[in-house]
């Protein structure tokens, strides 16, 4: 039996009274701390400032294939950018499309195009089908779910396990239902749990039977080099595995430099079979004259090679690891052993996921907000913003300073304990 | 009666024989000249090279409202960029959305969103209607037509006059047919004719009755400051006129710096009523975390104010005006007074439009191509690539050097005359 549950009603009430006084004092401090999004902090942004110097008015402006990057052309990216990202993602340059500043846009547009034109192998555009469904391992990334909502795609929750999505569930669902056309995955340091999918999960994704023959795995490899330890997680290459299984076309991979260089001024890429990309390029050509090649070259010149990206990401880790540790330490100190929460201890990514007692998450987030600590909305990590158990809270430790973080965690932990005690009292 | 028509069959045959010898000699030169797209030349690109120096690793990175441009945020643009483009387009900053590197993408996405979600005032998404039609003043811009083709939007040709689209036609069509949801316009220095719409045309657009209450004018103000003379054309402000008429929501304006700074690495904007933009922002938020704010600030710092943009565009004019003159001079010298062609003499923009005798355009473009002079495909300036009279050829003088242009025009004029004589002989 855990500590708080073991307390009598009187003891719980005493503890609650004490905590509410503390909470009251926090409110009087008029804090204003934002931990709602996975945003790099200013020290992280400083790490890439020299990228702004690599291209100047006197720099050569040609690609290795002789294209003037200042002019039109190169719809799907310059060769040196394709090469760099191909190496980073373990695919071929012909399997890379470099596009814009945001992998979110690439994902949105991939879904939008599938709705309007279908994907390679579709019998008809998805919008002409009676309904379209996506599997959503939960908790997951709210912006993925937002894209589905925008296009009226029905979302089906799939349980997350420490190895990745529950593949028994996934396999059963995709084998049964032709309307299931896709699944959202953050396979490495998942949002928000920080889970990296096991080789077995990747293999099952690569080989599983799908009723829909135009099923696509949206593999958002957002945190592929965003490690927090020197023993980073290893993710098996899905595109390679799917190719081996004869299912290359089911894979749409996405990544970006948003959290390597500058969010909003980075470079995003999509990786897929050459045939998938050929199909997409025709529609892409009607949408754009290509993405910013100067910024592509700026990134290539800044990084030069994958080893430099890795070295650069070690500098990021040196900034953010202490913040993750600080949050985890606060959890252990304030909430450990009380039997009211569990949390993830990720090896990378941008989030720590905390699960409260059933029915407490919304109250915790609201209370923290009232005390000036803005957290990701409770439920945001679930489709339609509905956490069926109202338990999951996503903590984004990177942006605040360590001083702010210390304060925010103190507030947060008090809120968690208050909500938990109220819940326990209600059950007694 | 014009010169060539006045010749006898024998005289025409002699002239044809002479021209074909000349053409044969051109072919032996193995030329490779590309005049197919409106591309700035390297000298024009050099004019903006200093823009690459205005932001460096030591520059302040905050907007005037204190936002770190290196991080997430500012979905629809930074305030200083909104202000600059608002002044340039004669609208309010709240009527500007700064988005990405390409106005083509903004137009594509505006159509895509209208199809999926409708626009403000739509009873339902356009994709759910039995059919959707757009008016297309012709000849016009092939990429506009490409967007319609992508979304299965039926295109209806509207005649161009020297004042703009034939407004009698436009008014009649939009008043009659609820399926007509939009019209494509390049209102200043139109593509390809170089026509600037008259005040009367703008007013009629602002005030006309439309059967569809969610009709939109796609006002692609691509060449708004791209003058070739010191007495530039003046375009009346459509958004202001439409506001006055109570029709503010029917206007979607677009512009970009693609041909001011760098194509592909510029900044694109959309201007529309604040209500239209509010409607769009909700969908935009699901697509993107915002466009490249560093590049926005780079542009703002490079230009500072509209006067500098105008001074900068004068430098562009100094480079390209001689090329336009060279083409026009070649036309006058080689084709003038022969009664076989007419051409536009624009005050700005990127193109000269030439009309051949009926049924000759495709042959001319093919012949020029065989001699190594690549032109915009005949028919490209019409919906579905079909020029009903096979007459229109779009000449893009900016990219080639003056030496290349001289050669290209010699080849081109010979091709025009050969095709014309064959046509005349066929009629005799």
Interface residues (C-beta under 8 A of the other chain):
Chain A: X37 X39 X40 X42 X45 X48 X49 X50 X51 X52 X53 X55 X56 X57 X58 X59 X61 X68 X69 X70 X71 X72 X73 X74 X100 X101 X102 X104 X105 X108 X109 X112 X115 X116 X117 X127 X143 X146 X147 X149 X150 X151 X258 X262 X263 X264 X265 X283 X285 X286 X287 X288 X289 X290 X291 X292 X293 X294 X295
Chain B: X37 X39 X40 X42 X45 X48 X49 X50 X51 X52 X53 X55 X56 X57 X58 X59 X61 X68 X69 X70 X71 X72 X73 X74 X100 X101 X102 X104 X105 X108 X109 X112 X115 X116 X117 X127 X143 X146 X147 X149 X150 X151 X258 X262 X263 X264 X265 X283 X285 X286 X287 X288 X289 X290 X291 X292 X293 X294 X295
